[in-house]
Amino acid sequence: MKKLPLLLFVFVLAYGCKTKDSSEQAAEQAPALVKSPAFSEDSAYQFVQKQVDFGPRVPNTKQHDACGDFLVAKLKAYGLQVTEQTFKDTTFDNTILNGRNIIGSFNPTASKRILLAAHWDSRPFSDQDSLVKDKPVLAANDGASGVGILLEVARVLSSQKPAPEIGVDIIFFDAEDWGNSEKAGDEYGGFCLGSQYWAANKHTPNYTAYFGILLDMAGAKGATFFKEGYSVQMAESVVNSVWNTASRLGYSNFFINERGGSITDDHLAVNKIAKIPMIDIIHTKPNNMSKTFFDQWHTNDDTMEHIDPKTLKAVGQTLIQVVYQEAEGQAL
């Protein structure tokens, strides 16, 4: 009777050792995190602040023009090849916009390229505000946060010696936020005018990229980035790679390993028209019945007090790591 427990103990011990060996083997087979430079959340925060200091960046305004000039100057200062793509488009309320997509290319001759993007314009009305609905949004999070992160990515890449052997194109899409899903008759709800234009008229003939990553509403306190629905549908492998990278860096509290809703955003045109697999890192709260996005979305409270350097760091460091993993052929 005493031998049976002993045999069971030996079996369990042997099984446990086998399981441990298998886990260790799987860990060894996973790509290692390659060495990558640090992303400065303080620098990114200052880039967000600088945009907000211009005031709302609504197309057809002096503030919009001035901020656009600042973005161009910064990209050039970091050694990126800059292309300004101007266009005109008509909004759902028949306003003719003078748009400007701003493209900065790092290592422009490299054949392997990654596309990073955010929109830089502000919404012309605060329709989700409980009091004043006709005031333009300051857009610290809904626009400026993503641009600030990408400016810091440009600064980091330009400062590395030797530079990573990969091409990175940073696009600041214009005229994203002048839409109305109820009044516009197209599939984009009147939004994403700049990305639609670029996707049909790419800045370089026959331009393509291995994949793209869009940032939107990427800097708020307590941000949660679920796996956006269209991103999973059209570029699931890219979603998994980015979320795996974030998890390996310790940012799984921001990058939630669950599927969220499908959001009409700039990545849609890039996928459908330009045929480049692009995902969207966007702050959503899919289990909240009253609010899909961050609390200050499309209100007068989308200000700097709600921007958190920790969130900027989580997103920015993840992007830097993704770029370096791809440069070394070690995508996670």
N, C-alpha and C positions, 0 to 999 in steps of 0.2 A: 504493500500500500504506500510506502514511503518513496518508492522509485518513480511513481507517476508524476508527482510534482517536480521531481528533479529533471525528468525528461522534458516536461513542459517548459521548465526554466531554460534548459539548453536550447530548445526550439525557438523560444521567444528571443533569447539572446542572439542566436544565429540570424533570425529574421530581422532583428533590429540592426545588426551590423550590416546586413545586406542592403537594407533601406538607406542607411546612412551612406554607404558607399555609392549607391545610385544617385543620391542627392548631391554628393560631392562631385560626382562625374558630370552631372547636369550643370552644376555651377561652373565647372572648369570649361565646359563647352560654350557657355554664354560669352559673348564678346566682353572684354574688359572695358572699363571706362578709360578712355584715352586722356592724356593730360591736356587740359584746356585752360585758357586764361580766365581770370576772375571778372565777373560782371559787376560793375559798381552801381548799387541801388541809389546811392546819393547823387551820382552823376545823372542817372536816368530821371530821378525826381526833379533835378534842376532843369532838365530838358522839358519835362511836363510843365513846370512852373513858367518857363520862358514862353511857351505857347499860350498859356492862360493869360499871361501879362499883356498879350496883344489884344485881349478881349475875345468875344465870339468870332470865330473864323468862318463867317458866312460868305459864300460866293457873292461876287459883285460888290464887296465892301473894301474899304482901305485896310481894315484889319486883316482881312483875308490875303490881300496882296502882300502886305508887310510880312506876315508869317510865312507865306510861300517863299519870299525872297530869303528869309532867315534859314529855312530848310535847305534851299539850294546852296546857300553859302556854307552851311555846316557840312553837307555831304562833300562839297568840293574841298573844303579845308582838310577833310580826312582822306583825300586822295581818290575819291570815287569818281568815276566818269559819269557825269550828270546829263540826263536828257529831260527837257521840259516838253511835255506833250499838251498843247492847248487844244481846246475843243469847245463847241457850243452845244447846248442841249436844252430842251424845253421840259419844265417840270409839270406835275399833275395839275397845278393851278396856272399854267400857261406863262410862267416866268422863264425868260431866256437867260440861262446861266452861262457865264464865261468861266469854264473849268480849266484846271491845270493839274494834270498828273505829273508827279515828280519822281523820276527814276534815277537811282544811284547804283552804279555797277562796280563791285569790287572784283578785282582780277578779271577784267572784261574779256580776256582772250582765252580763258579756261573753257574747255568743252563741257565739263561736268558742272552744272549750275543748280543752285537752290534759290527759290523765290520767296522772299519775306515781304509782307505787306501790312498796311493799316490805312485807315482813312484819316485825312487831316482836316476836313471841314467840320463845321459845327451846324447843328440843327437850327433853322431860323425861327422856330417857335417852340415854346415849352408846353406842349399840349398835354403832358401828363402831370403838370403842376396843379395843385389844388386851388391856387389863388390866381396868379397871373399867367395866362396861357399864350400871350402873344409876344413874349419877350424871348430873344434869342438865347440859346443855351450856351453857357460858358464852356461846357464839354471837357472838363478835366479828365474824366474817365472815358466817356464815350467819344473817343477820337484821340485826345492828346496823350493818353497813357500808352497806347500802342506805338504811336510815333516816337514818344520819348524813349521807349525800350529799344526801338530800332535805331535811333540815333546813337544810343550807347553801344549797340552791337556794331555799328559802323565804326565808332571810335576805337573799340577794342580790336576789331579785325585790322584796322589800319596801323595799330601800334605794335603788331606782332612781327618779330624778326627771328626766323624767317616766317613769311606769311603762309597760312594754310593753303595747300594746293587744291583749291576749289574756287569756283566762281559763285558769288552771292549777289543777287539783284534785290535791292530794296525799293519797293514802290509805295509811294504815298498817294493813294487814290483820292480824287476830289469828288465832290457832289454826291456823296454817299447818302447823306442824311436829310434830303429834301423830298421825302416821300410821304405817301398816305395810302395805306393798303386798302382802305375802304373806298377811296375816290379814284385811284389810279387803275387803269384797266389792264396793265401788263402783269406778267408773272412775278416781277420784282416789286410790285406795289409802288412804283415810282421811285424806289430807292436805287442805289448802286449805279448811278449814271457813269461815273468815272471808270469803274471797273468794266462795265459793259463796253465802253468806248475802247479801252486799252485791249480787251480781249479780242475785239474785232479789228484793231489797228495796232498791233504790237510794235513797240518802239524799235525793235530790230527785226527785219524781215526773217521769217522762218524761226523766230525765237522759240526756244523750248527750255524746259527745266525738268530735272528729275522729279521734283515735287515742289509744292508751295505751302507756306504756313501763313495764315492770316491772323492778325491780332485785333480784337475788338473788345472794349470794356475790360482792359487787362490790368488795372491797377488799384482796384478798390480794396478796402479793408475786408478781410474775411472772404475773399473771392473764392468761388468754386467753379472749376472748369470741368463740366461733364463732357463726354464724348458726343459732340454735336451730330445730329442725325444724318444730314447730307454728307458730312465728312466721312462717317462710317460707311455710308452707301457707296460713295464714289472713290474713296481713298483710305480704306480700312487699314491697310498695312502701314501707311504713314501715321495714322492715328495711334496705332499700337506702338510704333517705334517711339513717337514723341512721349506718350504716356509712360512707357517703360523707362525711358530716359529720365523723366521727371521723378519717377518712383525711385530709381537707383540713386538719384541725387538727394533724396529725402523730402520731396515735395508732394507726396501723395495726398496730403491734406488739402492741397490746392487742386491738383489734377485727380479728379474723382474717377475711379475705374468703373463707371457706370454710363450707360447710354442716356443722353438727354434728348430734348426735342430737336426738330429740324428748323433751322433759322435761315431765313432769306438774308444773305449777306454777300459781301464782295467775292467770296470764294466761289459762289454759284456760277457766275459768268466765266471765271477762270476755268472751272471744270467743264462747263457746257459748251462754251464758245472757243476758248483757247485750247481746250483739250489737255490741260495740265492738271494732274491730280493735286488738289489743294484742300487743306483742312482749315478749320476755324477754331482758334482758341478764344472762347467767348464766355463771359461770366453769365451763367444762368442758374435759376433756382427751380428746376422742373417739378419739384414736389410742393411748390408754393402756389396755391390757387389764385392769389391776389396779385402776384408780381412774378413775371417771368425773368426779368433782369434785375440788376442791382437797384436798391431802393431809390436812388436819386435819378434814375433813367428818365431823360427828356423832361427834367424839371429845372428850376432855377437853383437847386441845391447841388448840381453836379460841379462841385468846386474842389479846390485843393485839400480842404480839410478831410476829405474822404479818401484821399490817395495814400496808400501805404507802401513805403519802400520795400517792405518784406514781400509784398505781392509782386512788385516790379522785379525784385531779385529772383523770385521763383520762376517767373516766366522768362526773364532775360538769360539767366544762367542755363536754363533748359535749352533755349535756342542756341546759345554758344556751344553747348555740349553736343547738340544734334549736328551742328555744322562740322565740328571737329571729328565726330564719329564718322560722318560721311566722307570727310577728307581722307581718313585712314581706312575707309572701306570696312568699318566696324559698326554698322548701324545696329541698334539694340532691338 
